Structure formats: structure tokens, C-alpha cells
Amino acid sequence: MGIAMRVFFLLALTAAYFLAAVAPVSAGPTLAAVQERGFIKCGVNTGLLGFSAIDQKGEWSGLDVDFCRAFAAAVLGDSNAVELIPLGTKVRFTALQQNEVDILSRNTTWTFKRETSLGLDFTEVTYYDGQGFLARKSLGAKRLSDLKPGVRICVASFTTTETNLTAYTKAHNLDYEMVRHGSMEEAKAGLFLGRCELFTTDRGGLASIRATEAPNPDDFIILDDVISKEPLGPFVRDDDPQWRNIVRWVVLATIEAEEAGISSANVDAVRAGADPVLKTMLGGEPGVGESLGLKDDWVYQVIRQVGNYGEIFARNLGPGTPVSLERGLNALWSDGGLMYAPPLR
């Protein structure tokens, strides 16, 4: 190959590299389907106040619901462009696997088995939880160790809750009777109907159930014990990395916005301000949309229409709501929690 030919070849190769680097990302299968349909199909809990619940007016609310709306705001520019599909415990993964929903945002725990054997990908933690116990206050117990042998614990089958309880009782040689039910709804009803003395699930769910479903909340107590790690968040199918990245980075953007002091109240002012990093993050300058196949203002739309992570938490779970939870592990890392977002750059 002559010198002129080599130079031509190198120039052509360099040009191809830069063209590929700046070429817009085409829509993957899920993004294309959502854009053509005009709305996102988001699987949620059938009813768990603070996470996903529907009121008498037919209006949905909850942390998981708000993230469904955040995904719609990012992808379609409209937080209302979402169909919320209530799913029970047994069918939630099947619905996602069979394309009945685009995202599963349903207080679902990230585990090794679920991510490696179901054809699904976990995206990002939206709530750090742990399994606990709702007990009748008349037992006089504050911890599991205070309970007498043979006490009955209601638990939903086919859940990590059942697996955790089985492992914990064996590891600690505890003499408890597990009363298994076909669904979470049946299991919690078992406590209130006297079929058992305790009910177990994630502590965030226990706070919701105690506040809204117990015949008299003061008759029940959440024990101090936390027997597992339950990182909750959205799942997607594992055959579409672009869609996984979109869902992941929408969650992370709400965390990054809270840390940067950007809220739904001031997002317009920040976007018009002088900080070049924040302007780019909010789409005032190009840079954050192309690699995801989205418009550059996707973060701006999420924060303007739904809010940052702190706003989402406070609105659905924080003090002043019936659930009344402190941030705890779900505080920003700078406030002693675990919420931490990589730089959005």
C-alpha cells in the first residue's frame, strides 16, 4: 500500500470514527414501541399506600407510581402519558416477561436469582427497605426474642419474604409457626382476623398497612427486628440495554437533582442560570439526551413535572403522610443515607 493510499485509509477511518461518535442513537425496541404507542405501560402494586394505591376518585399515588410518571416525563415529555397496570405478586414478573408492561415499578426486591434467571434486569434502587414484623401489641413484645414458642406468623407465599423468614427461623433455631397464604392481601388479613399474631413483609409496607388497614392502628406495633436487606426498585427486560439505561438514569437524575438543590419549584430558574453543568443537565445546553435516544430536556421534564427524589419521598412516605416514615437509609449519602448518584455528565 502506497503512502497516499495509507493516508487516505487513515483519514477515512478517522472520519468514520467521528461520524459514529456523533451519530444520533436510534430508538431500541422498547423505546420505539413506547413512542409509537404514545404512553408507557407500568406495572404497579394492586394497593399499598405510599408506594402504589388508588383512591375513591380513581387517582393513583405513591412512590412507585411517581417514578412511572417520571419515566413518562423523560421519554414522552408528559408525566401523564402512562398506563398504570396493577399486578399481584404471582403475575408481576410474567407480565414483564410477556411484554404486558414496559416497566415493573412495584416495591420489588433486587436479588441475584431474579436478575440472573428471569430474563430481567434490575435498574436502580428507589427505596432501601428491610423485612420486619407487625405484631399485636397485646403480646407485649418489642423484638422477636420476646415472643413465646409456637407464635403464628402470617406470610405470603412465593415471595422473598417467605424465603427470608424460613432462613431466619432455621438459623436462629426459633420455634414459630408460619401460616402461609396465597397473596399478601390474604396474609395481612390473616393478622387482622386472628389467624396469626404477627404478619411479616418489608417495613415500609408494614407502616402503610398499620396506618391504613388495621382496624385500630394503636393495637399493633412494628417490632424492632430487621431480618433482611430489601433494595426495591424497577425491573425491565434484559434484552434492551437502552431502555434499562433510560429507566436507571431517570431514577439517578432525581437523586442528583436533590443533591444539587434542584426542585420542581426552582428548576426553571436553575436552567436559565449561569452554572454550565446544571444548564447542561437540564437541557439548557446539548449533551445529556442523545446517548439515550431522548431529547436533551428529559431531566428538566422529570424534575418540573414530578420533582426530585426528596419531593417524591416526602409527598408519598414522609412525615405528614399517613405512612409517616423518616428518610433513614433513603436519605442522601451526604445526610448519612445510601442515596448516591454518579455524576450526570
C-alpha positions in Angstrom: 0.0 0.0 0.0 1.5 3.4 -1.1 1.8 6.4 1.2 -1.0 8.2 -0.4 -3.3 5.2 0.0 -2.3 4.8 3.6 -3.1 8.4 4.3 -6.5 8.1 2.5 -7.3 5.0 4.5 -6.4 6.6 7.9 -8.4 9.7 7.0 -11.4 7.6 6.0 -11.1 5.6 9.2 -10.9 8.7 11.4 -13.9 10.3 9.7 -15.9 7.1 10.2 -15.0 7.1 13.9 -16.1 10.7 14.5 -19.3 10.2 12.4 -20.1 7.2 14.6 -19.4 9.1 17.7 -21.8 11.9 16.9 -24.5 9.9 15.1 -27.8 10.0 17.0 -28.8 6.9 18.8 -31.8 5.2 17.2 -34.7 4.0 19.3 -34.3 0.5 20.6 -37.3 -1.9 20.6 -38.9 -0.7 23.8 -38.4 3.0 23.3 -39.7 2.7 19.7 -42.8 0.8 20.9 -43.5 3.4 23.6 -43.0 6.3 21.2 -45.3 4.7 18.7 -47.9 3.9 21.3 -47.8 7.3 23.0 -47.7 6.0 26.6 -45.7 3.8 28.9 -47.3 0.7 30.4 -46.1 0.5 34.0 -46.8 -2.4 36.4 -47.6 -1.4 40.0 -48.9 -2.9 43.2 -52.6 -3.5 43.5 -52.7 -1.4 46.6 -50.0 -0.3 49.1 -50.4 3.3 50.3 -47.2 5.2 50.0 -46.0 3.1 47.1 -48.9 2.4 44.9 -52.6 2.9 45.8 -55.8 4.1 44.1 -58.3 6.4 45.9 -62.1 6.6 45.6 -61.8 9.0 42.8 -59.7 6.6 40.8 -56.5 8.5 41.2 -53.2 6.7 41.8 -50.5 7.9 44.1 -47.3 6.5 45.7 -43.5 6.5 45.3 -43.6 3.7 42.6 -46.4 5.5 40.8 -44.4 8.8 40.8 -41.5 7.0 39.2 -43.7 5.6 36.5 -44.7 9.2 35.8 -41.1 10.3 35.9 -40.3 7.7 33.2 -43.1 9.1 31.0 -42.0 12.7 31.5 -38.4 11.7 30.4 -39.4 9.6 27.4 -42.6 11.4 26.1 -42.4 14.8 27.8 -45.7 14.1 29.6 -45.9 12.6 33.1 -49.5 11.6 32.5 -48.6 9.5 29.4 -48.6 6.3 31.4 -51.0 3.4 31.9 -50.7 2.0 35.4 -51.4 -1.7 35.5 -52.0 -3.3 38.9 -50.2 -6.6 39.3 -50.4 -9.2 42.0 -47.3 -10.9 43.4 -47.6 -14.1 41.4 -48.0 -12.5 38.0 -45.7 -9.4 38.2 -42.7 -11.0 36.6 -44.7 -12.9 34.0 -46.4 -9.7 32.9 -43.0 -8.0 32.3 -41.5 -11.1 30.6 -44.5 -11.3 28.2 -44.4 -7.6 27.3 -47.7 -6.8 29.0 -45.8 -3.9 30.8 -42.7 -1.9 29.8 -41.5 -1.5 33.4 -42.3 -3.2 36.7 -42.3 -0.5 39.4 -43.8 -2.5 42.2 -41.9 -2.5 45.5 -39.9 -5.4 44.2 -36.6 -6.6 45.7 -33.4 -6.9 43.7 -32.0 -10.3 44.2 -29.3 -12.5 42.5 -31.8 -15.1 41.4 -34.3 -12.7 39.9 -31.7 -10.9 37.9 -29.9 -14.0 36.6 -32.7 -16.4 36.0 -35.8 -14.5 34.9 -34.6 -12.7 31.8 -34.9 -9.4 33.7 -32.6 -6.5 34.7 -32.9 -4.6 37.9 -32.3 -0.9 37.2 -31.8 1.3 40.3 -32.8 1.4 44.0 -35.7 3.7 44.7 -36.2 2.6 48.3 -34.0 0.8 50.7 -36.1 -1.4 53.0 -35.8 -4.5 55.2 -38.1 -7.2 56.3 -39.9 -6.7 59.6 -42.9 -7.8 61.7 -46.3 -6.2 62.5 -47.5 -7.7 65.8 -50.4 -7.4 68.1 -49.4 -5.0 70.9 -51.2 -7.3 73.4 -48.3 -9.8 73.0 -46.1 -7.3 75.0 -43.2 -7.9 72.6 -40.8 -5.4 71.1 -38.5 -7.9 69.5 -38.9 -11.5 68.1 -36.8 -12.8 71.1 -39.7 -11.6 73.4 -42.2 -14.0 71.8 -43.3 -17.3 73.2 -42.6 -20.5 71.2 -45.3 -21.5 68.8 -46.4 -18.0 67.9 -48.1 -17.8 64.5 -46.7 -15.6 61.7 -48.7 -14.9 58.6 -46.6 -14.7 55.4 -47.3 -14.5 51.7 -46.0 -17.5 49.6 -43.9 -17.1 46.5 -42.1 -14.1 47.9 -38.6 -13.2 49.2 -40.5 -12.6 52.5 -41.3 -16.3 52.9 -37.7 -17.3 51.9 -36.2 -14.8 54.4 -38.4 -15.9 57.2 -37.7 -19.6 56.6 -33.9 -19.0 56.6 -34.0 -16.7 59.7 -36.1 -19.1 61.9 -33.8 -22.0 61.0 -30.6 -20.0 61.5 -31.7 -18.8 64.9 -33.5 -22.1 65.9 -36.8 -20.2 66.5 -40.0 -22.2 67.2 -42.5 -20.2 65.2 -45.4 -21.4 63.1 -45.5 -20.0 59.6 -49.1 -19.6 58.3 -48.7 -19.3 54.5 -51.2 -17.5 52.3 -51.5 -17.3 48.6 -51.1 -13.5 48.5 -50.0 -10.6 50.6 -53.6 -9.4 50.8 -54.7 -12.8 52.4 -51.6 -12.8 54.7 -52.2 -9.4 56.2 -56.0 -10.1 56.5 -54.9 -13.2 58.5 -53.4 -11.0 61.2 -56.4 -8.8 61.5 -58.8 -11.8 61.5 -56.9 -13.5 64.3 -55.4 -16.4 62.3 -51.9 -15.3 63.5 -50.3 -13.0 65.9 -47.8 -11.4 63.5 -47.6 -10.5 59.9 -44.3 -10.1 58.0 -43.2 -8.1 55.0 -41.0 -5.1 54.2 -41.1 -2.5 57.0 -42.2 0.3 54.6 -45.2 -1.9 53.7 -45.9 -2.6 57.4 -46.1 1.1 58.1 -48.5 1.6 55.3 -50.7 -1.4 56.3 -50.7 -0.4 60.0 -51.7 3.2 59.2 -54.4 2.4 56.7 -55.7 -1.1 57.1 -55.5 -2.1 60.7 -58.9 -2.0 62.5 -57.2 0.1 65.2 -53.6 1.1 64.4 -52.9 1.5 68.2 -53.5 -2.2 68.7 -50.4 -3.1 66.6 -46.7 -2.4 66.8 -43.8 -2.8 64.3 -41.1 -4.8 66.1 -37.6 -3.6 66.2 -36.2 -6.5 64.3 -35.0 -6.2 60.7 -34.1 -9.6 59.3 -33.1 -8.8 55.7 -31.9 -6.3 53.1 -34.6 -5.3 50.7 -33.4 -2.9 48.0 -36.5 -2.1 46.0 -36.8 -0.6 42.5 -37.9 -1.0 38.9 -37.2 -4.0 36.7 -37.1 -4.2 32.9 -36.5 -7.0 30.4 -32.8 -7.8 29.9 -32.9 -7.7 26.1 -32.9 -3.9 25.7 -29.9 -2.1 27.3 -31.0 1.3 26.0 -34.3 1.0 27.9 -32.5 -0.2 31.0 -30.2 2.8 30.9 -33.2 5.2 30.5 -35.0 3.8 33.5 -31.8 3.7 35.6 -30.8 7.3 34.8 -34.2 8.7 35.4 -34.0 7.4 38.9 -30.5 8.7 39.3 -31.4 12.1 37.9 -34.0 12.6 40.7 -31.3 11.9 43.3 -28.7 14.1 41.6 -31.2 16.9 41.4 -32.0 16.7 45.1 -28.3 16.9 45.9 -27.8 19.8 43.6 -30.7 21.7 45.2 -32.9 21.5 42.1 -36.6 21.1 42.7 -39.8 21.4 40.8 -40.1 24.9 42.3 -36.8 26.3 41.1 -35.9 24.1 38.1 -36.8 26.9 35.5 -34.5 29.4 37.3 -31.6 26.9 37.6 -32.0 26.0 33.9 -31.8 29.7 33.0 -28.9 30.4 35.4 -25.2 30.6 34.8 -23.9 27.3 36.0 -22.8 25.4 32.9 -23.0 21.9 34.5 -26.6 22.4 35.7 -27.7 24.1 32.5 -26.4 21.0 30.5 -28.0 18.6 33.0 -31.4 20.3 32.5 -31.1 20.6 28.7 -30.3 24.3 28.5 -27.2 23.1 26.6 -27.0 20.0 24.5 -25.4 16.8 25.9 -27.5 14.5 28.1 -30.2 13.2 25.7 -28.5 11.9 22.6 -26.8 8.9 24.0 -30.2 7.7 25.5 -32.2 8.5 22.4 -34.1 11.2 24.3 -34.4 14.9 24.0 -31.9 17.0 25.9 -34.5 18.3 28.3 -35.5 14.9 29.7 -34.1 15.7 33.2 -35.8 19.1 33.2 -39.2 17.5 32.3 -38.8 14.9 35.1 -38.0 17.5 37.8 -40.5 20.1 36.6 -43.4 17.6 36.3 -42.6 15.1 39.1 -39.9 16.5 41.3 -36.6 15.4 42.8 -36.2 12.3 45.0 -36.7 14.2 48.2 -40.0 15.7 46.9 -41.2 12.3 45.8 -40.4 10.7 49.1 -41.9 13.5 51.2 -45.1 13.5 49.1 -45.7 9.8 49.5 -44.0 8.4 52.6 -42.6 11.2 54.7 -43.9 12.8 58.0 -47.2 14.4 57.3 -48.4 11.4 55.3 -50.4 8.5 56.8 -47.4 6.3 56.4 -45.1 8.8 58.2 -41.6 7.4 57.6 -38.3 9.1 58.2 -35.8 9.1 55.4 -33.4 6.8 57.2 -31.3 4.8 54.7 -33.1 6.7 51.9 -31.5 10.0 52.8 -28.8 11.4 50.6 -25.4 10.0 51.2 -24.3 13.5 52.4 -27.0 13.2 55.1 -26.0 9.8 56.3 -28.2 7.7 53.9 -27.5 5.5 51.0 -28.9 7.6 48.1 -26.0 8.4 45.8 -26.0 9.2 42.1 -23.0 9.0 39.8 -22.2 12.3 38.0 -24.7 13.1 35.2 -22.0 14.0 32.7 
